[in-house]
């Protein structure tokens, strides 16, 4: 289904869950676990999953398992990117082995970035991710450029793909990128980027003996996992693949989500502190449910708050008033600015 004028709110999430038959964490009993993560934690960070229970069962039965994610490097990190980084770090801390892929070749192709620029940016991202808490002894942190064997995997799996497969993977927000002239549609460089992303997932089973792989992405990227699953099925591969999808952070100025490619929609590590302060304190916009507050979403996904602290902040946000302003100020000074400083210092 093609969507326009999207808001990534609860109605959108419900439509995705219904259309693709995903399992919504909020409405399930506790019937699967992810390492040591509590259901309350999972509900705060993720909206739904695809074969998450299968992944959990295989993990508990001792099958070689990994959670994988990655980000594009078309620019310095914005809050949506940092949310994905912190999500994978938290899963790692909850006793899951992880992989984080720095998409330098993805940005070289899909965003037409110079190769030397994305190569240098990948090094800075790596340092930043480690400063945020990623443990390279308990997970894999790698670029694409430094692992050409993944490109060979892409060539091998391309036999099982068609042009129509790629056309069906456009993200729901792609219409905005087209309007901005950022993204031309599913052209050849985009196909190569998608193929490499699929290879990042599938290589784990083909060449690294992982029987059980869970891909962690934003809900807007869920179609990539479905396509990877089709490829695995066509190959008759024994690896099991699932997905777990995080909530998205609304954009400022009416944009449905924050995007590196649309600076006015977001807060990034390059945004002046005065502008960040103004956006957090004065420009969160109208909302009824705290889950639709861009600031509460930031607190949920870009912070070191635990699930119980987020429950308390939810109630404060719901009441608004001076106590909410004080909570926003503490978040700025004690959390957000310190996270950003790990990039800038």
N, C-alpha and C positions, 0 to 999 in steps of 0.2 A: 504494500500500500504506500503510495507517495503521500508525503505529508508536507504541508506548508504552514507558515505562521505557528510554529511549534512553541509550546511552553513545556519545559521538562518538569511537570508537576505530577501529582498523584494520578490525575486522569490519564496523562500520557503513559505512565508506568503501567497502569491497569490495562490500557489498550495493547501495549507490547506483550504483556503477560498472556492476555487472552488470545491475541493473534498467533503467537508462536508457541503457546502451550507451556510456558515456563512455570516454575514453582515459586510462588511468592513467599519469602521468608516470614513475613508478618503473620500469615494465616496458616502456617504449618505448625504442627506439634514439633517438639524437639526430637526429630527422627534421624538427624545426622549431625556429626560434629566435624569441626575443622581444627585439628590439633587440640590445643587447650583453649581455643576461643569460645567464649560463652555465646549463647543465642542472643542475649541482650547486645553484646558487642556486634555480632553479625548483622543484627537488625539496624543498628545505627549506621553502619558503613555500606551495606549492600542492599539492593532492592529485590533481586531474584537470582535464580541459578538454573543451570542446565546440566543435568546429570550430577549435581553436587552430592546427592546421597550415594550414588555409585562410586564416585571418587572417595568419599569417606569410608565406605565399606572396604574398598580395595586397599586404602591406606592402612586400615586397622588389621587387615589380613596379611600385611607384610609385603605387598607388592611395591616395587620401586616407584616412588611417587614424587611429583614436583608441582609447585604452583608457579606459573610463568606470567610475566607481563612485560610491558615496555612502553616507551614514549618516543614521539618524534622530536627532532632537534631543530625545528625550523626557526626557533628563537630561544631566548633565555626563558627559564621556567615561569609560568604563571600559576595561579592557585589550583587550577584543575590538574596540572601536571604534578604539583607538589602533593596533592591529595592522593594520586595514584602511588607516588613514591612512599608516602607514609602508610598507605594501606598495605603494601607488600612488606614493609618493615614490620608492621604490627603482626601480620600473619607469620613472618619469620620468628618473631619473638614468642609466638604461640606454638612453637615447635614444628613448623612446616619448613621443608627444604624448598628454596625458591630460586627463580631465575629472573633477572631484570635485564632487558635488552635495550641498549641505547641505539635508537633508530637513525644513525648517521646516513646510511645509504637510502633509507626511506625518504629523508628530507632532501637528499641530493636529487632523487628522482621526482618525488611528488610535489616538492616545493621549489625545485630548480635552484637549490642552494649550492654554492661553490664547494667542491670536495674538501679543500683545505680548511674552509670555515667550519664545516660540520665536524671534521676530524678534531679540530682544536676544541670545539664546543663539547664534544663527547668527553674529552679529558676533564673539563671543568664540571660537567654533569656528574661524572664518576666521583670526583672529590666531594661534591655537594651531597650526593646520596650517602656516601660513607659518613660525612659529618652529621647527617640527619639520623644515623643509627644503623645503616645496613651493614651486616656482618658478612664479609666476603669469605669467611671460613664456613659459614652456614648457608651459603647461597652463591650463585653465579652472577656476576655483574660484568657484562661484556658489551662491546659494540658489534655492529654488523660488519664493518669494514675489515676488522681484524680476524674475521672467521669466514674465509672464502669457502670452506666446506659446506656452509649453509646454502651458498649459491648453487653448488652442485646438487644438493637436495632439491632445491627449487627446480632445477632442470629436470630432474627425475620425476618429480610429482606433476610437472606441467603436462605430462601425457594424459593426466586424469582430469584436466580442466578444459573448459570451452569459453568462448567469448561471452556467452549468455550467463555463465557463472559469475563473471566479474560484474556484469551490468546489474546483477541482483544484490550487490554488496554496498551500494551507495549509502552513506550515513544519512539519517533523516535530516540532519542540519545542512547537508551539502548545498541546498538551494541558496542559503545565505552566502556561502563561499563563492558560488557562481555569480551572484549579484555583485559581489565585491571584486570580482575578477581575480580571486585568489586561486580558484580551482576550476579547470576547464571541463570537467567530466571525466568519465572513464576512458582516458586515452592511454597510449602505450606506456609512458612512464608510470602512470598510476597503476596499471596492471602489474608492472614489474615490482612496484612497492608492495602491493597486496600479495603477490606471489612470494616475496621474501618474508613477509609477515607470516604467511601460512607455513613457510619452511621453518621459521623460528619455532613454531609449535610442533610440527610433525617430525623435525629432525630429532627431537628428544626421544621419540619412540623408534624411529628408523635406525639411528646410529648411536644413541646413547643409552639404549636399553631401558628407558622409562616405560613401564607398562601402564602407568596411570598419570595423566596430565590434566591439570586444572588451569584454565586460562582466566586471568583476572583482568577485566577491562571495564570501561564505562558502559552503561547501558546503550549508548548511542553506537557502540562498536560491536554489538552482539552478532551481527550478520557474519563477521569474519570467522567466528567459532563455528557457526553452522556450515560455512563453506569448507572449513578444514575438516569437519566431521564427514562431509560428503566425500572429500578426497580419500580419507582413511577408509571409508566404506568401499569406495570403488577399487582401492588398492587391496582390499581384503586384509588389511593390517590388523593385528591383534591388539594394538594399543587402544586404551580407552581414553576418550577426550571429553571434558566437560568445561563449563564456563561459570564464573560467578561475576555478577555485574554490579558495579558500584553506582550509587546515586551521583548525580551531577550537580555542580554548583551553578546557580543562575548567574547570568551576566548582568552587569549594570547597564543602564541606558536602554532597557527594553530587550536586550538580547537574551535568547533562551538559555545560553550557557556561556561561560567564560571561554575565550579562545585566544591563543597566542597570536593568531593571524588577524584578530580584530582587537587592537589595543584598548579601544574605548569600552569594550565589554568587560574588561578584566582588571585585576590587580596582578602585577608581576613583580619579580625581584628588582626590576628597573624603575618601577613607579616611585616617584618621590614620596618620602614619608608623610609630608604634609597632605598630599593628595590621598594617600591611603587612609590617613586619619579622617579626612573629610568624608570619604566614601563610607567608612565603617560607622562613623558617628552620626552622619547626617543624610546619607543617600541610600539607605537600604530599601526604600520604597514601601508601598502599601502591601500588607499581607494580613491574613486572618489566622492561618495555622503557622506556627513557627517553622514547620518543614518547608514553607514557601518563603522564609526570610533568608536572603542571601547571606546575612551575617551569621545566623544560626547554622546555616549549611557550612559556612567556613569553619565555625567552631567545631562542628561535627567531624569534618574531614581534614582540616589543616590545623591540628593542635595535638597536644599530648594529654588532653582530657580523657579520663576513663568513662565507661558507660554510665556509672552512677552520677558522676559530675555533669555529664551531658543531660541526664534526666532532670537534674536540678536546674540547669540553664534553660531547658525547654519550658519549665514552669515560669521562670523569671521572664523569659521572652514573651510568653503568652500574656502576661499581665502588663507588659511594656512599662512605661513610667521611668522614674529616676533609677530604680534598682537595675533595670535593663541597661540604661546608659552607663551605670557603674560597671556592670558586667562586661559591656563592650570595651570600656576603657581598660579594664584588667586584661582582657583578651589581647588588645593591641600591645600593651606594654610588656606583659609577661609571656606571651606566646608568639603572636604573629611577627612582631618586629624581630624577635630573637631568631625565629626560623629564617626570615629573610636575610638576616645578618650572616648566616652560615654560607650564603652565596657571595655576599658583597665584601666580606672580610677575609 
